């Protein structure tokens, strides 16, 4: 028997973006195959008739559905899609204990459970379902697309490969057996410390106050997560962050192993001013290398856009939502 946990969902509009007059919004819940109940915001175009194409949206890694994913979902609903922005397991309004943990497997399953939910929604055309993953969830979206044959089109926006960055650090600066051993040794020591303390130690969200000599990408994150632009009380990145051991399993579980076997359409979208752009470029290159299915793959580079410009558009409305709508409509016929 599938049991759905009762979640305490907020009733007021508490998003970091204004509510659209052209979209209906409601709260929904669904259960993944690990029995975790997920909370989501569903957005539907006003006056829509018949069965519509649908998109599940998640990310960034450590964010909540009231931030970027909700903005993407609402904006795509304005363009004719039923959209679902959900909180991953163990975070936001979703269930799962202990809190603030992440898992390559469970988080991929979160996407697939969202596809389950949309497939059974009476207003959705189950043959026209796509997904959007933002930041660390861009990598999860590619992993889900490689596993879930129901997904007809995928967009990975300003993506991170969380397994790569955990195993090798930024720009692969710690890509050695010795560096990985030191990380694993520290994680194992933290596990014992957490059990002795009776609670999990938080790793800290985006640094605050911001040091004057902070790297550009840290300033970019601060400008989103720690200001009125994107701060949210339930966002890990805006507050205490993941547990120190929350992402431990990412160190030795690569998620993009079979990306060149993805048959459905994929767009990898990144800003050329983003510190993370190498993740997107490399993910695209690996996806099309020796692939029989490269014709429906696309790398879209946004000139001048930083990493967080593709969270909410930044100062120059950098997110090409019309182009995303065209992409999904083309491949979800």
Backbone torsions as a table, in degrees:
resi	resn	phi	psi	omega
1	UNK	NA	133.7	177.5
2	UNK	-88.8	119.3	-177.7
3	UNK	-108.4	127.0	179.0
4	UNK	-97.5	124.5	178.2
5	UNK	-69.8	143.2	175.0
6	UNK	-80.0	120.2	-179.1
7	UNK	-106.0	149.8	177.0
8	UNK	-93.4	95.8	-175.0
9	UNK	-98.8	134.4	178.8
10	UNK	-66.7	143.9	-177.4
11	UNK	-97.0	-23.4	-178.3
12	UNK	-85.7	161.4	175.8
13	UNK	-76.6	108.8	-177.2
14	UNK	-124.1	35.3	-178.9
15	UNK	-81.7	166.4	175.5
16	UNK	-88.9	7.8	-178.9
17	UNK	-137.0	154.9	-178.2
18	UNK	-72.6	151.7	178.6
19	UNK	-75.4	135.6	179.1
20	UNK	-81.8	137.9	175.7
21	UNK	-76.9	-9.8	-176.0
22	UNK	-99.1	7.1	-172.9
23	UNK	-136.0	138.6	170.7
24	UNK	-90.6	140.5	-176.8
25	UNK	-127.4	139.9	173.5
26	UNK	-151.3	159.0	176.0
27	UNK	-90.6	139.7	176.7
28	UNK	-138.0	164.8	174.7
29	UNK	-135.9	154.2	175.5
30	UNK	-153.6	166.1	-172.4
31	UNK	-117.0	134.9	174.8
32	UNK	-88.1	177.3	-172.9
33	UNK	-75.5	-3.5	172.4
34	UNK	-95.4	5.2	177.5
35	UNK	81.9	11.6	179.3
36	UNK	-89.5	129.5	178.7
37	UNK	-86.8	126.8	-177.7
38	UNK	-105.5	141.5	177.5
39	UNK	-99.7	141.2	-177.0
40	UNK	-147.0	156.9	169.4
41	UNK	-105.7	125.5	176.9
42	UNK	-104.0	131.6	179.8
43	UNK	-118.2	130.5	179.7
44	UNK	-128.6	140.4	176.3
45	UNK	-62.9	138.6	176.0
46	UNK	-60.4	137.1	173.2
47	UNK	70.6	14.3	-178.1
48	UNK	-68.9	139.8	178.8
49	UNK	-123.6	149.8	179.5
50	UNK	75.7	-177.0	179.7
51	UNK	-82.7	135.3	-174.5
52	UNK	-114.7	156.4	170.4
53	UNK	-67.4	154.7	-174.9
54	UNK	-135.4	154.0	-179.2
55	UNK	-136.2	130.6	172.2
56	UNK	-98.5	136.0	-173.8
57	UNK	-129.2	138.5	175.3
58	UNK	-151.4	153.5	177.0
59	UNK	117.8	172.2	-2.2
60	UNK	-70.9	178.9	-178.4
61	UNK	-72.4	111.7	-176.8
62	UNK	98.1	4.0	176.7
63	UNK	-100.8	179.3	176.6
64	UNK	-127.0	167.8	-173.9
65	UNK	-67.0	-13.9	176.8
66	UNK	-79.4	-5.5	-179.8
67	UNK	-104.2	-124.1	-170.0
68	UNK	-61.8	-45.0	-174.7
69	UNK	-63.5	-36.0	176.9
70	UNK	-66.3	-39.3	176.9
71	UNK	-61.7	-46.8	177.1
72	UNK	-58.9	-46.6	-176.0
73	UNK	-63.8	-46.6	-179.6
74	UNK	-63.7	-40.9	-178.4
75	UNK	-67.4	-36.9	176.4
76	UNK	-70.3	-31.8	175.4
77	UNK	-65.1	-35.2	176.0
78	UNK	-62.1	-21.9	-179.4
79	UNK	-101.3	15.3	169.5
80	UNK	104.2	6.9	-178.9
81	UNK	-107.0	144.3	163.9
82	UNK	-78.1	126.1	-173.7
83	UNK	-125.6	145.2	-175.9
84	UNK	-128.8	112.0	174.5
85	UNK	-102.5	122.6	-174.0
86	UNK	-124.8	154.3	171.4
87	UNK	-86.1	133.6	177.4
88	UNK	-65.9	164.9	174.6
89	UNK	-52.0	141.9	174.6
90	UNK	73.6	5.5	-176.0
91	UNK	-135.4	163.8	174.9
92	UNK	56.4	-136.2	179.2
93	UNK	-88.9	-1.5	179.6
94	UNK	-76.4	162.3	-180.0
95	UNK	-82.9	-170.2	179.8
96	UNK	105.6	126.9	176.3
97	UNK	-132.4	147.4	-0.9
98	UNK	-69.2	161.2	-177.6
99	UNK	-75.6	158.9	170.0
100	UNK	62.7	39.1	172.1
101	UNK	-109.1	156.4	177.0
102	UNK	-134.4	154.7	-178.1
103	UNK	-152.7	127.8	176.7
104	UNK	-55.3	-38.0	-178.8
105	UNK	-74.5	-54.1	-176.5
106	UNK	-63.5	-38.8	-178.5
107	UNK	-71.6	-31.3	171.2
108	UNK	-66.4	-41.6	176.6
109	UNK	-61.1	-34.1	177.4
110	UNK	-56.5	-44.0	177.1
111	UNK	-62.6	-44.0	-177.7
112	UNK	-67.2	-34.2	176.3
113	UNK	-67.3	-33.8	175.0
114	UNK	-64.7	-38.5	176.1
115	UNK	-65.7	-39.4	174.5
116	UNK	-54.8	-51.4	-176.8
117	UNK	-59.9	-47.0	-179.5
118	UNK	-64.9	-36.2	-179.1
119	UNK	-62.3	-29.4	-177.9
120	UNK	-96.8	-1.9	178.7
121	UNK	-76.0	128.0	-173.1
122	UNK	-65.0	-20.4	-179.1
123	UNK	-93.7	-0.6	-177.3
124	UNK	-104.2	138.3	169.4
125	UNK	-81.4	105.7	-173.8
126	UNK	-63.3	-14.9	177.5
127	UNK	-90.1	2.9	-179.7
128	UNK	-134.6	73.2	179.9
129	UNK	-122.9	133.3	177.1
130	UNK	-128.6	174.6	179.4
131	UNK	-138.4	151.2	173.7
132	UNK	-127.3	127.1	174.6
133	UNK	-118.9	132.6	-176.6
134	UNK	-112.4	137.2	178.4
135	UNK	57.4	-127.2	-178.9
136	UNK	-60.1	-23.9	177.0
137	UNK	-81.0	-7.4	169.8
138	UNK	-65.0	-44.0	175.6
139	UNK	-64.2	-40.2	177.3
140	UNK	-62.9	-37.3	179.1
141	UNK	-64.1	-41.5	177.4
142	UNK	-63.9	-39.7	178.5
143	UNK	-64.8	-41.0	177.3
144	UNK	-64.8	-40.8	179.3
145	UNK	-63.4	-31.9	178.4
146	UNK	-73.0	-20.0	-176.1
147	UNK	-106.0	-32.5	-171.1
148	UNK	-103.5	105.4	-177.2
149	UNK	-73.1	-7.5	177.8
150	UNK	-79.4	-20.0	-178.3
151	UNK	-75.2	119.7	-176.5
152	UNK	-91.6	-24.0	-179.3
153	UNK	-157.4	144.6	-176.3
154	UNK	-135.2	138.5	169.9
155	UNK	-119.3	126.7	172.9
156	UNK	-108.0	111.4	-173.9
157	UNK	-105.7	130.3	178.8
158	UNK	42.3	50.4	-165.0
159	UNK	-75.5	150.1	164.5
160	UNK	-112.4	146.1	161.6
161	UNK	-96.6	100.7	-174.0
162	UNK	-65.9	-27.1	177.1
163	UNK	-71.2	-38.8	179.7
164	UNK	-67.1	-45.9	-176.1
165	UNK	-70.8	-30.8	176.3
166	UNK	-73.2	-35.2	-178.3
167	UNK	-82.1	-29.3	-171.4
168	UNK	-125.4	-5.1	-175.2
169	UNK	65.2	179.6	-177.1
170	UNK	-62.4	137.6	177.5
171	UNK	57.2	26.1	179.0
172	UNK	56.8	32.9	-174.6
173	UNK	-73.3	-15.9	178.8
174	UNK	-124.4	43.1	-177.8
175	UNK	-87.7	77.0	177.4
176	UNK	-150.6	156.0	178.4
177	UNK	-62.2	-38.2	-178.7
178	UNK	-64.5	-44.1	-179.5
179	UNK	-65.7	-41.4	179.1
180	UNK	-66.4	-37.4	178.6
181	UNK	-62.5	-42.1	179.9
182	UNK	-62.2	-40.0	177.8
183	UNK	-64.1	-46.0	-178.8
184	UNK	-64.7	-38.9	178.2
185	UNK	-61.9	-43.5	179.1
186	UNK	-65.2	-40.2	179.2
187	UNK	-63.8	-43.0	-179.8
188	UNK	-64.4	-38.3	176.6
189	UNK	-65.3	-37.8	180.0
190	UNK	-67.0	-35.5	177.8
191	UNK	-56.5	-46.1	179.6
192	UNK	-66.0	-42.2	179.4
193	UNK	-61.7	-39.9	179.2
194	UNK	-64.7	-43.4	-179.8
195	UNK	-65.3	-38.6	178.6
196	UNK	-68.0	-35.6	-179.4
197	UNK	-79.7	-20.1	-178.8
198	UNK	80.0	13.1	177.7
199	UNK	-158.4	159.6	-179.1
200	UNK	-90.3	131.7	179.6
201	UNK	-77.7	132.9	178.0
202	UNK	-80.6	145.4	-178.7
203	UNK	-84.0	-13.6	-177.5
204	UNK	94.2	137.2	177.2
205	UNK	-84.6	-147.5	177.7
206	UNK	-63.7	133.8	-174.1
207	UNK	-58.9	136.5	-178.2
208	UNK	-153.9	122.9	6.9
209	UNK	-73.6	158.7	-176.4
210	UNK	-80.1	121.3	177.0
211	UNK	-65.2	147.3	-179.3
212	UNK	-62.4	-31.8	-177.5
213	UNK	-96.2	19.5	-179.9
214	UNK	-62.3	143.1	176.3
215	UNK	-59.0	157.5	-177.5
216	UNK	-55.7	-42.5	-175.0
217	UNK	-70.4	-28.0	175.2
218	UNK	-68.6	-41.2	175.5
219	UNK	-62.3	-37.1	178.6
220	UNK	-62.4	-45.4	177.7
221	UNK	-64.9	-44.1	-179.7
222	UNK	-58.1	-43.5	-177.1
223	UNK	-61.8	-25.5	176.9
224	UNK	-92.1	-60.0	-168.4
225	UNK	-75.1	-25.4	-173.3
226	UNK	-107.7	8.4	178.9
227	UNK	-122.8	173.3	179.1
228	UNK	-59.3	-21.5	179.7
229	UNK	-56.6	-42.2	-174.1
230	UNK	-143.4	1.7	-177.7
231	UNK	-62.2	139.1	172.6
232	UNK	-144.4	141.9	-174.2
233	UNK	-65.1	-24.8	-179.7
234	UNK	-96.4	-2.6	-177.2
235	UNK	-78.4	126.4	178.1
236	UNK	-60.8	-43.3	-176.9
237	UNK	-67.4	-29.5	178.3
238	UNK	-77.7	-15.5	-172.2
239	UNK	-130.0	-119.3	-170.5
240	UNK	-86.3	-4.3	176.6
241	UNK	77.9	-174.7	177.6
242	UNK	-71.7	162.8	166.6
243	UNK	-60.3	150.1	179.2
244	UNK	-55.1	-39.7	179.9
245	UNK	-94.6	10.6	-173.4
246	UNK	-61.7	-30.6	-176.5
247	UNK	-113.8	22.6	-174.6
248	UNK	-54.9	-44.4	-173.1
249	UNK	-70.3	-13.8	178.7
250	UNK	-68.1	-20.3	-174.3
251	UNK	-61.7	-36.4	-175.9
252	UNK	-127.3	28.5	178.3
253	UNK	-130.6	77.7	179.7
254	UNK	-59.4	139.2	-174.2
255	UNK	-102.1	-10.7	-173.2
256	UNK	-109.7	25.7	-174.8
257	UNK	-56.9	-40.1	-174.6
258	UNK	-115.9	30.3	-177.8
259	UNK	-64.4	-26.0	179.4
260	UNK	-78.7	3.8	173.6
261	UNK	-104.0	3.9	178.0
262	UNK	-68.4	120.3	-178.7
263	UNK	-89.0	-28.3	-177.8
264	UNK	-76.9	171.1	-176.3
265	UNK	-73.9	142.1	178.3
266	UNK	-139.2	134.0	169.6
267	UNK	-117.1	124.0	172.1
268	UNK	-101.3	119.1	-174.3
269	UNK	-118.3	128.3	-177.6
270	UNK	-148.2	153.5	172.9
271	UNK	-88.8	140.3	-177.4
272	UNK	-76.5	-9.7	175.5
273	UNK	-97.7	5.4	-179.3
274	UNK	-82.4	136.1	176.0
275	UNK	-60.7	-25.5	-174.8
276	UNK	-90.0	3.7	-172.1
277	UNK	-59.2	-28.9	-179.6
278	UNK	-63.5	-30.3	176.4
279	UNK	-61.6	-46.6	-178.4
280	UNK	-67.2	-45.9	-179.9
281	UNK	-60.8	-45.5	-178.2
282	UNK	-69.2	-38.8	179.1
283	UNK	-62.7	-42.2	178.1
284	UNK	-63.9	-47.1	-178.6
285	UNK	-59.2	-42.5	179.8
286	UNK	-70.6	-30.2	-178.9
287	UNK	-70.1	-35.6	-177.0
288	UNK	-94.5	-12.6	-178.9
289	UNK	-65.8	126.1	178.6
290	UNK	54.4	27.7	-178.9
291	UNK	-97.0	140.9	173.9
292	UNK	-84.0	-3.1	-171.3
293	UNK	-124.6	36.2	-174.8
294	UNK	-80.9	-17.2	-173.3
295	UNK	-63.7	-27.9	-179.0
296	UNK	-104.2	25.0	177.4
297	UNK	-109.0	142.9	-175.2
298	UNK	-142.6	137.5	171.9
299	UNK	-110.1	115.7	-178.7
300	UNK	-111.3	112.9	179.5
301	UNK	-102.7	125.4	-178.4
302	UNK	-96.3	112.7	-177.7
303	UNK	-61.0	132.3	174.0
304	UNK	78.1	-2.7	-176.0
305	UNK	-85.3	133.4	174.4
306	UNK	-84.6	179.8	-179.7
307	UNK	-60.1	-50.8	-175.4
308	UNK	-81.0	-10.1	172.2
309	UNK	-60.6	-28.3	177.9
310	UNK	-91.1	8.2	168.8
311	UNK	-80.5	-51.0	-174.2
312	UNK	-136.3	9.4	-179.9
313	UNK	98.4	-19.5	-178.3
314	UNK	62.0	-151.4	-177.9
315	UNK	-82.4	-15.1	-173.3
316	UNK	-118.1	19.5	-179.5
317	UNK	49.5	55.4	-169.7
318	UNK	-71.9	-17.4	-176.3
319	UNK	-81.9	118.8	-177.9
320	UNK	-84.3	73.0	-174.3
321	UNK	-60.2	-35.8	178.3
322	UNK	-62.8	-38.8	178.5
323	UNK	-66.8	-38.3	176.8
324	UNK	-63.5	-42.4	179.3
325	UNK	-62.2	-42.3	177.8
326	UNK	-61.5	-41.5	179.9
327	UNK	-61.6	-49.0	-178.6
328	UNK	-66.6	-40.3	179.7
329	UNK	-65.1	-36.4	179.5
330	UNK	-64.6	-43.5	-171.6
331	UNK	-100.5	1.1	176.0
332	UNK	-117.6	40.4	178.0
333	UNK	-69.8	NA	NA
